[in-house]
């Protein structure tokens, strides 16, 4: 009996020894003769050395003295091949380098379990600078930490960077984004604003944000200088809440004691899942501006309670003696069901073009309700945009209610080559009173030529425009762009030299130079805009290209030319810009009902002449605008900044009167604002 028990015991021990080693790590080249208990350490040290010996830190990371780590999850397959599952870094250049390095690793003997070849998951943090990797270890990955961080984005302070939200369209902020988009062979830059997820493959905005964060430990310090005021995150949702401000004080050279703007607002943004995002903002404001802006805003209104329209913001009530009280609300829903489509519905602004100005559609006017469908495939981006606008002129409204206008646009962006982009544009403006049946449902068709619909129904059914744009990148940091808009054109009379009134078209030519003269963060831009008389106007004034007494394309309306020079610079949280505009515009003569082609709120049926029309005709006015801005970003989460600005404006008409008068303005402002949109005072 004892012999039997001893035999069983020996058998169990031998079996245990034979089966206890159920798992064996990969055998890296050079580790073949290493004892089993040291095999894991050998694999660790050999792999780490191979990665660090081959790794080359990209120049952009070296230049910015970045310190951090790259999280890498990979598989060693049963065939002994290294396959990356996930790689995450603040710089896409570092991610690309990791992928390159792993492609150089040799094929080794794969891991085994109970003698059977298996795939094994590992993770390794690669620290930058490389000298900080003395404690780096390759460890078995249990499908938790890094994968959850990458897939669910739990650890980020800025979940908007992984969302379908719009990047707030501010010219200063878009310079760097467009520069990076220009480096790829198939990007589209005209239709703005962009989505965060749209630009994510080309520029790591989160890395740039993280790089300028301040080392703040206290709650107040973090909320003031770095983070969203409120951030709530769950597995499938997040939302942020931020107070927003625009608090300005200034002085112009008029009789006003001072100028000011007092905006307090609230912005809420969030996402449900990965495909649906939302944003809503409300602003309560009171303001008094330089006198030329105040005069522009005080226009006759159909609503007796309205005091005017603050340019770019909306209808206002009188505040105290000469100020404006103007609330503004903006919101939108954004849904991206797949890689081809994005749908947006909301109240806000849009912009089509690559210049500072747009002759197609700009963000000059008051926010409006819109529906937008963006379709991206192959080398094409196709944008459908339907907008609900309003004519608030006295006489254009009934019983104090605004006349509703409808604007439908199509824009097709086609990257013909890596450097050459062609854009096709068309739009139609109609309203509830348009002949013969009010708003024509055909204008809701997402793929159609509006000019044909207008021709079929007569010119009274709508005001249709078509346009052509091009952009060519000479180098990654130098681009040329243009726009050509046709409101109306009689081809046989374009070059006959008669100045035929019906040739209503506009032209833009410009260029941008990024990192100019090898100065990182410096952008130089030059632009020329030329618009014929009566462009953007219509025989039926209600069909002009205007909304809330403001043009929806170029802020100057029609009958002008201008030359623009812009320099912008940004480094970390500091920024500055200088702008110079010189031009001529033809206004109407005071007291006359005749239209010289510059006022889009006059019918072209009241034109001065059928022939002999030339740009800047009528009450010709020389316009000069110089503007210098500079400041420091306090909190990048809402682009909260301290700033100061100086505007010089000279306005010299041939005949000065009560409506169009000679003006020399010097306007200085300082303040604290959340810069989330463009605000134009250069008219």
KABELLIN-V801043 format. One record per residue. N is the residue number from 0. RES is the residue in one letter. PSI is psi as a letter, one per 30 degrees, with the letter a starting at -180 (999 if undefined). BURIAL is b if it has 24 or more other C-alpha atoms within 12 Angstrom, else e. D_LAST is the distance of its C-alpha to the last C-alpha in whole Angstrom. Layout:
BEGIN
N/RES/PSI/BURIAL/D_LAST, N/RES/PSI/BURIAL/D_LAST
END
This chain:
BEGIN
0/X/e/e/109, 1/X/e/e/108, 2/X/e/e/108, 3/X/e/e/105, 4/X/e/e/103, 5/X/e/e/103, 6/X/e/e/102, 7/X/e/e/99, 8/X/e/e/98, 9/X/e/e/98, 10/X/e/e/96, 11/X/e/e/93, 12/X/e/e/93, 13/X/e/e/92, 14/X/e/e/90, 15/X/e/e/88, 16/X/e/e/88, 17/X/f/e/87, 18/X/f/e/84, 19/X/e/e/83, 20/X/i/e/81, 21/X/f/e/78, 22/X/k/e/75, 23/X/k/b/75, 24/X/l/b/72, 25/X/l/b/70, 26/X/j/b/72, 27/X/l/b/70, 28/X/k/e/71, 29/X/f/e/74, 30/X/g/b/74, 31/X/e/e/77, 32/X/g/e/80, 33/X/k/e/79, 34/X/l/e/80, 35/X/e/e/79, 36/X/f/e/78, 37/X/g/e/76, 38/X/e/b/74, 39/X/e/b/71, 40/X/e/e/71, 41/X/e/b/71, 42/X/e/b/69, 43/X/e/b/66, 44/X/e/b/67, 45/X/e/b/67, 46/X/e/b/64, 47/X/e/b/62, 48/X/e/b/63, 49/X/e/e/62, 50/X/e/b/58, 51/X/e/b/58, 52/X/e/e/59, 53/X/f/e/57, 54/X/k/b/54, 55/X/j/b/51, 56/X/k/b/48, 57/X/l/e/45, 58/X/e/e/43, 59/X/e/e/40, 60/X/e/b/42, 61/X/e/e/44, 62/X/e/e/41, 63/X/g/e/40, 64/X/h/e/43, 65/X/k/b/43, 66/X/k/b/46, 67/X/a/b/47, 68/X/l/b/49, 69/X/k/b/49, 70/X/k/b/51, 71/X/k/b/53, 72/X/k/b/55, 73/X/l/b/58, 74/X/k/b/61, 75/X/j/b/64, 76/X/l/b/65, 77/X/f/b/69, 78/X/f/e/69, 79/X/g/b/68, 80/X/k/b/64, 81/X/k/b/61, 82/X/k/b/58, 83/X/k/b/55, 84/X/e/b/54, 85/X/k/b/51, 86/X/k/b/49, 87/X/k/b/47, 88/X/l/b/45, 89/X/f/b/41, 90/X/k/b/41, 91/X/f/b/41, 92/X/e/b/43, 93/X/e/b/45, 94/X/e/b/46, 95/X/e/b/46, 96/X/e/b/49, 97/X/e/b/51, 98/X/e/b/51, 99/X/e/e/52, 100/X/e/b/55, 101/X/f/b/57, 102/X/f/e/57, 103/X/f/e/59, 104/X/k/b/61, 105/X/l/e/65, 106/X/k/e/67, 107/X/a/b/69, 108/X/k/b/72, 109/X/l/b/70, 110/X/l/b/71, 111/X/l/e/74, 112/X/j/e/75, 113/X/h/e/79, 114/X/f/e/79, 115/X/k/e/77, 116/X/k/e/74, 117/X/l/b/70, 118/X/k/b/67, 119/X/k/b/66, 120/X/k/b/62, 121/X/l/b/61, 122/X/k/b/58, 123/X/k/b/57, 124/X/k/b/55, 125/X/j/b/53, 126/X/k/b/52, 127/X/k/b/50, 128/X/l/b/51, 129/X/f/b/54, 130/X/f/e/56, 131/X/g/e/56, 132/X/g/b/57, 133/X/f/e/61, 134/X/g/e/61, 135/X/k/b/60, 136/X/k/b/62, 137/X/k/b/62, 138/X/l/b/63, 139/X/k/b/64, 140/X/k/b/61, 141/X/g/e/62, 142/X/h/e/59, 143/X/d/e/57, 144/X/d/e/55, 145/X/e/b/53, 146/X/e/b/53, 147/X/e/e/52, 148/X/e/e/49, 149/X/e/b/48, 150/X/e/e/48, 151/X/f/e/47, 152/X/h/b/45, 153/X/f/e/46, 154/X/f/e/46, 155/X/k/b/42, 156/X/f/b/40, 157/X/i/b/37, 158/X/f/b/38, 159/X/f/b/35, 160/X/f/b/35, 161/X/g/b/38, 162/X/l/b/36, 163/X/g/b/34, 164/X/l/b/31, 165/X/k/b/28, 166/X/k/b/26, 167/X/k/b/23, 168/X/j/b/20, 169/X/k/b/19, 170/X/e/b/17, 171/X/e/b/20, 172/X/f/b/23, 173/X/f/b/22, 174/X/e/b/23, 175/X/e/b/26, 176/X/e/b/27, 177/X/e/b/26, 178/X/e/b/28, 179/X/e/b/31, 180/X/e/b/31, 181/X/f/b/30, 182/X/f/b/34, 183/X/l/b/36, 184/X/f/e/37, 185/X/i/b/35, 186/X/l/b/32, 187/X/k/b/29, 188/X/f/b/26, 189/X/e/b/23, 190/X/j/b/24, 191/X/l/b/22, 192/X/l/b/23, 193/X/l/b/27, 194/X/k/b/30, 195/X/e/b/32, 196/X/f/b/35, 197/X/e/b/33, 198/X/f/b/32, 199/X/e/b/35, 200/X/f/b/37, 201/X/f/b/35, 202/X/k/b/34, 203/X/i/b/36, 204/X/e/b/33, 205/X/e/b/36, 206/X/e/b/37, 207/X/e/b/34, 208/X/e/b/34, 209/X/e/b/38, 210/X/e/b/37, 211/X/g/b/35, 212/X/k/b/37, 213/X/l/e/39, 214/X/i/e/42, 215/X/k/e/43, 216/X/e/e/46, 217/X/l/e/45, 218/X/e/e/43, 219/X/e/e/41, 220/X/e/e/40, 221/X/e/e/40, 222/X/e/b/37, 223/X/e/b/35, 224/X/f/b/35, 225/X/e/b/36, 226/X/l/b/36, 227/X/k/b/35, 228/X/e/b/36, 229/X/k/b/39, 230/X/k/b/40, 231/X/k/e/43, 232/X/k/b/44, 233/X/a/e/47, 234/X/e/e/49, 235/X/g/e/46, 236/X/l/b/44, 237/X/l/b/41, 238/X/l/b/38, 239/X/l/b/36, 240/X/k/b/35, 241/X/k/b/32, 242/X/k/b/31, 243/X/k/b/27, 244/X/l/b/25, 245/X/j/b/22, 246/X/j/b/23, 247/X/k/b/20, 248/X/k/b/21, 249/X/a/b/19, 250/X/k/b/19, 251/X/a/b/16, 252/X/g/e/18, 253/X/a/e/18, 254/X/f/e/21, 255/X/k/e/20, 256/X/e/e/23, 257/X/l/b/21, 258/X/l/b/18, 259/X/l/b/19, 260/X/k/b/19, 261/X/i/b/23, 262/X/k/b/23, 263/X/k/b/26, 264/X/l/b/27, 265/X/k/b/30, 266/X/k/b/30, 267/X/k/b/33, 268/X/l/b/33, 269/X/a/b/36, 270/X/k/b/38, 271/X/j/b/42, 272/X/a/b/44, 273/X/f/b/42, 274/X/f/b/40, 275/X/k/b/38, 276/X/l/b/36, 277/X/l/b/34, 278/X/k/b/31, 279/X/k/b/30, 280/X/k/b/27, 281/X/k/b/27, 282/X/k/b/24, 283/X/k/b/25, 284/X/k/b/22, 285/X/k/b/22, 286/X/l/b/19, 287/X/k/b/17, 288/X/a/b/14, 289/X/l/b/12, 290/X/e/b/13, 291/X/f/b/9, 292/X/e/b/9, 293/X/e/b/13, 294/X/e/b/12, 295/X/e/b/10, 296/X/f/b/12, 297/X/i/b/15, 298/X/l/b/16, 299/X/k/b/19, 300/X/k/b/21, 301/X/e/b/24, 302/X/j/b/26, 303/X/f/e/27, 304/X/f/e/27, 305/X/k/b/23, 306/X/f/b/21, 307/X/a/b/17, 308/X/j/b/15, 309/X/k/b/14, 310/X/k/b/11, 311/X/f/b/12, 312/X/e/b/16, 313/X/a/b/17, 314/X/k/b/19, 315/X/l/b/20, 316/X/l/b/23, 317/X/k/b/23, 318/X/j/e/24, 319/X/b/e/26, 320/X/e/e/25, 321/X/g/b/21, 322/X/l/b/20, 323/X/k/b/20, 324/X/j/b/22, 325/X/j/b/21, 326/X/k/b/23, 327/X/k/b/22, 328/X/k/b/25, 329/X/k/b/25, 330/X/l/b/28, 331/X/l/b/29, 332/X/k/b/33, 333/X/k/b/33, 334/X/k/b/36, 335/X/j/b/38, 336/X/f/e/41, 337/X/a/e/42, 338/X/f/e/40, 339/X/e/e/39, 340/X/k/b/37, 341/X/k/b/34, 342/X/k/b/34, 343/X/k/b/31, 344/X/k/b/30, 345/X/a/b/28, 346/X/j/b/25, 347/X/b/b/22, 348/X/l/b/19, 349/X/l/b/20, 350/X/k/b/18, 351/X/j/b/20, 352/X/l/b/19, 353/X/g/b/20, 354/X/a/b/17, 355/X/e/b/13, 356/X/l/b/12, 357/X/k/b/14, 358/X/f/b/15, 359/X/d/b/18, 360/X/k/b/17, 361/X/l/b/14, 362/X/h/b/14, 363/X/e/b/11, 364/X/l/b/13, 365/X/k/b/16, 366/X/l/b/19, 367/X/l/b/22, 368/X/k/b/25, 369/X/l/b/26, 370/X/k/b/29, 371/X/k/b/29, 372/X/k/b/32, 373/X/k/b/32, 374/X/k/b/35, 375/X/k/b/35, 376/X/l/e/39, 377/X/b/e/40, 378/X/g/b/37, 379/X/k/b/35, 380/X/k/b/32, 381/X/k/b/32, 382/X/k/b/29, 383/X/k/b/29, 384/X/k/b/27, 385/X/k/b/27, 386/X/k/b/24, 387/X/j/b/25, 388/X/a/b/22, 389/X/k/b/22, 390/X/j/b/21, 391/X/g/b/21, 392/X/k/b/20, 393/X/k/b/23, 394/X/f/e/26, 395/X/f/b/25, 396/X/l/e/27, 397/X/k/e/30, 398/X/h/e/32, 399/X/f/e/29, 400/X/k/e/29, 401/X/k/b/25, 402/X/k/b/26, 403/X/k/b/26, 404/X/k/b/24, 405/X/k/b/26, 406/X/k/b/24, 407/X/k/b/26, 408/X/k/b/25, 409/X/k/b/28, 410/X/k/b/27, 411/X/k/b/30, 412/X/k/b/30, 413/X/j/b/33, 414/X/j/b/34, 415/X/e/e/36, 416/X/a/e/37, 417/X/f/e/36, 418/X/f/b/33, 419/X/k/b/32, 420/X/k/b/30, 421/X/k/b/29, 422/X/k/b/27, 423/X/k/b/28, 424/X/k/b/25, 425/X/k/b/26, 426/X/l/b/24, 427/X/k/b/25, 428/X/k/b/24, 429/X/l/b/27, 430/X/a/b/28, 431/X/f/b/31, 432/X/g/b/31, 433/X/k/b/31, 434/X/k/e/34, 435/X/f/e/37, 436/X/h/e/37, 437/X/b/e/34, 438/X/k/b/33, 439/X/k/b/34, 440/X/f/e/36, 441/X/f/b/36, 442/X/f/b/32, 443/X/f/b/33, 444/X/k/e/35, 445/X/f/b/34, 446/X/j/e/35, 447/X/l/e/35, 448/X/j/b/33, 449/X/e/b/31, 450/X/e/b/31, 451/X/e/e/35, 452/X/e/b/34, 453/X/e/b/32, 454/X/e/e/34, 455/X/e/e/37, 456/X/f/b/36, 457/X/l/e/34, 458/X/f/b/31, 459/X/f/b/31, 460/X/f/b/31, 461/X/l/b/28, 462/X/j/b/25, 463/X/k/b/26, 464/X/l/b/24, 465/X/l/b/25, 466/X/l/b/24, 467/X/k/b/25, 468/X/l/b/24, 469/X/k/b/26, 470/X/k/b/26, 471/X/k/b/29, 472/X/j/b/30, 473/X/e/e/31, 474/X/l/e/33, 475/X/f/b/32, 476/X/g/b/30, 477/X/k/b/28, 478/X/k/b/26, 479/X/k/b/25, 480/X/l/b/23, 481/X/l/b/21, 482/X/k/b/20, 483/X/j/b/21, 484/X/k/b/21, 485/X/j/b/23, 486/X/e/b/22, 487/X/l/b/25, 488/X/k/b/27, 489/X/j/e/30, 490/X/e/e/32, 491/X/f/e/34, 492/X/g/e/31, 493/X/e/e/29, 494/X/g/e/30, 495/X/f/e/32, 496/X/g/e/30, 497/X/f/e/30, 498/X/h/b/26, 499/X/k/b/27, 500/X/e/b/24, 501/X/f/b/26, 502/X/i/b/24, 503/X/j/b/21, 504/X/l/b/20, 505/X/l/b/18, 506/X/k/b/18, 507/X/k/b/17, 508/X/k/b/19, 509/X/l/b/19, 510/X/l/b/21, 511/X/k/b/22, 512/X/j/b/25, 513/X/k/b/26, 514/X/h/b/29, 515/X/k/e/28, 516/X/h/e/31, 517/X/g/e/33, 518/X/j/e/31, 519/X/k/e/31, 520/X/f/b/28, 521/X/k/b/25, 522/X/k/b/23, 523/X/k/b/21, 524/X/k/b/19, 525/X/k/b/17, 526/X/k/b/16, 527/X/k/b/15, 528/X/k/b/13, 529/X/j/b/15, 530/X/k/b/15, 531/X/l/b/17, 532/X/k/b/17, 533/X/f/b/18, 534/X/k/b/17, 535/X/f/b/17, 536/X/l/b/18, 537/X/l/b/22, 538/X/e/b/25, 539/X/j/b/25, 540/X/f/b/22, 541/X/f/b/23, 542/X/g/b/23, 543/X/l/b/19, 544/X/i/b/17, 545/X/l/b/15, 546/X/k/b/17, 547/X/h/b/16, 548/X/g/b/14, 549/X/k/b/11, 550/X/l/b/11, 551/X/f/b/14, 552/X/c/b/13, 553/X/k/b/10, 554/X/f/b/7, 555/X/f/b/6, 556/X/c/b/10, 557/X/l/b/12, 558/X/h/b/13, 559/X/l/b/12, 560/X/l/b/12, 561/X/l/b/11, 562/X/k/b/13, 563/X/k/b/12, 564/X/k/b/15, 565/X/k/b/16, 566/X/k/b/19, 567/X/k/b/20, 568/X/k/b/24, 569/X/k/b/26, 570/X/j/b/29, 571/X/c/b/31, 572/X/f/b/29, 573/X/k/b/27, 574/X/l/b/24, 575/X/l/b/21, 576/X/l/b/18, 577/X/k/b/16, 578/X/k/b/13, 579/X/k/b/12, 580/X/k/b/9, 581/X/k/b/11, 582/X/l/b/10, 583/X/k/b/11, 584/X/k/b/10, 585/X/j/b/13, 586/X/l/b/13, 587/X/l/b/16, 588/X/k/b/18, 589/X/k/e/19, 590/X/f/e/22, 591/X/k/e/22, 592/X/f/e/23, 593/X/k/b/22, 594/X/k/b/20, 595/X/g/b/18, 596/X/g/b/17, 597/X/f/b/13, 598/X/j/b/13, 599/X/f/b/15, 600/X/g/b/17, 601/X/k/b/19, 602/X/k/b/22, 603/X/f/b/22, 604/X/f/e/26, 605/X/g/b/25, 606/X/l/b/23, 607/X/e/b/24, 608/X/l/e/26, 609/X/f/e/28, 610/X/l/e/28, 611/X/g/e/26, 612/X/k/b/23, 613/X/l/b/21, 614/X/k/b/17, 615/X/g/b/15, 616/X/l/b/18, 617/X/b/b/18, 618/X/i/b/16, 619/X/k/b/14, 620/X/k/b/12, 621/X/k/b/11, 622/X/k/b/8, 623/X/k/b/9, 624/X/k/b/8, 625/X/k/b/11, 626/X/k/b/12, 627/X/k/b/16, 628/X/k/b/17, 629/X/l/b/21, 630/X/a/b/23, 631/X/k/b/27, 632/X/j/b/27, 633/X/e/b/30, 634/X/j/b/31, 635/X/f/b/30, 636/X/e/b/31, 637/X/g/b/28, 638/X/h/b/26, 639/X/k/b/26, 640/X/k/b/25, 641/X/k/b/25, 642/X/l/b/22, 643/X/k/b/20, 644/X/l/b/17, 645/X/k/b/15, 646/X/k/b/12, 647/X/k/b/12, 648/X/k/b/9, 649/X/k/b/10, 650/X/j/b/9, 651/X/j/b/12, 652/X/l/b/13, 653/X/e/b/17, 654/X/k/e/18, 655/X/k/e/17, 656/X/a/e/18, 657/X/e/e/17, 658/X/e/e/15, 659/X/j/b/12, 660/X/l/b/13, 661/X/k/e/13, 662/X/k/b/12, 663/X/j/b/13, 664/X/k/b/12, 665/X/k/b/14, 666/X/j/b/14, 667/X/k/b/17, 668/X/k/b/18, 669/X/l/b/21, 670/X/a/b/22, 671/X/k/b/24, 672/X/l/b/22, 673/X/j/b/23, 674/X/j/b/21, 675/X/g/b/21, 676/X/l/b/18, 677/X/k/b/14, 678/X/j/b/12, 679/X/k/b/8, 680/X/g/b/6, 681/X/i/b/4, 682/X/999/b/0
END
